[in-house]
Structures are given as structure tokens and as C-alpha cells.
Amino acid sequence: MARQYLSQTTNAARVLGLQLAAARRQQRRSTVEVAERAGTTRVTLRRIERGDPAVALGLYFEVASVLGVPLFGAEGRELADLVARGERELALLPARIDARREEVNDDF
């Protein structure tokens, strides 16, 4: 049985796939060339361009990098800055979350 994805997931994958397909065509690059540079196959590249959410996210990012498509509205060094900011924010949060919640007695 095939995995079912939420519509938001499939729509996000589709949007990214369409952006990548458009960038490839605008650059007049073949599927074979881009797939080779991204370290994947032509078949997988076609699945990415169709927005298949079952394709590994890393491959989407590899194709975006090969085509120069900015991710998260950032390019080059900006992505590294986003990583650093995210790591700082995460360091301020608890490492573990206790799923058992104690009831708070707020009767004063």
C-alpha cells in the first residue's frame, strides 16, 4: 500500500518541483545533465519535477543547488546564517519533552 501524504505536503513538493522544472527549462539544460550533476538518475529527476513527496528531500535540495534555485528565500552564505540562527534557537529549548503532563494546580 502506497504511503498517503497530507495535501500540504504534496502541494509543497509540487511547488518546489515546478520551480526546479522551470529553472531547468529556462537554463535550457537537459534532464540527463542536471540529474548527472545532482548525483541521481533522469527518472528520479522527473519524479522531483513532478513533486513526488516520496523522493528524498536531500535530492530536491541537490537539484536546487545545481540549478541555483534559492531555498528558504536565501542564497549561499545566507543559508549558513539561517543554520546558525536555528542552532542558537534550538539550544535555548529543552532537549527533551516529557509526554506525561502533570496537572497544574493553580488554585491559590
SVG drawing of the C-alpha trace seen along z (x, -y; Angstrom):
<svg xmlns="http://www.w3.org/2000/svg" viewBox="-8 -36 36 38">
<polyline fill="none" stroke="black" stroke-width="0.4" points="0.0,0.0 1.4,-3.4 2.1,-6.0 -0.5,-8.7 0.7,-12.3 -1.2,-15.3 -2.3,-17.7 0.0,-20.4 3.0,-18.0 2.1,-17.1 1.4,-20.8 4.8,-21.9 6.6,-19.1 4.7,-20.1 5.6,-23.8 9.3,-23.0 9.2,-20.5 7.6,-23.1 10.2,-25.7 13.0,-23.3 11.5,-22.2 11.0,-25.9 14.6,-26.7 16.0,-23.8 14.0,-24.7 14.8,-28.4 18.5,-27.5 18.0,-25.1 19.6,-22.2 18.7,-18.6 17.3,-16.2 20.3,-14.0 22.8,-16.8 21.0,-18.0 20.5,-14.5 24.2,-13.7 25.3,-16.8 22.9,-16.2 24.1,-12.6 20.8,-10.9 19.0,-9.4 16.9,-11.0 13.9,-9.1 14.3,-10.4 14.8,-14.0 11.5,-13.6 9.8,-12.5 11.3,-15.5 10.0,-17.8 6.5,-16.2 6.7,-16.9 6.8,-13.3 7.0,-13.6 8.5,-10.0 11.8,-11.3 14.4,-12.1 14.3,-15.7 18.1,-15.9 17.8,-15.1 15.4,-18.1 18.0,-20.3 20.8,-18.9 18.8,-19.7 18.0,-23.2 21.7,-23.7 22.7,-22.5 20.2,-24.9 21.0,-27.8 17.4,-27.9 17.4,-29.7 16.0,-27.7 14.1,-29.3 14.4,-32.7 18.2,-32.6 21.2,-32.0 24.8,-30.9 26.0,-32.4 22.5,-33.4 21.6,-29.7 24.6,-29.1 23.4,-32.1 19.9,-30.6 21.5,-27.3 23.5,-29.1 20.4,-31.1 18.3,-27.9 21.0,-26.1 21.1,-29.0 17.3,-29.0 17.3,-25.2 20.0,-25.4 17.7,-27.6 14.9,-25.0 14.7,-21.9 16.4,-18.8 13.6,-16.5 9.9,-16.9 8.1,-14.8 5.0,-13.5 3.5,-12.9 2.0,-16.2 1.3,-16.8 -1.9,-18.7 -1.1,-22.2 -2.9,-23.1 -3.5,-26.8 -6.0,-27.1 -4.5,-29.7"/>
</svg>
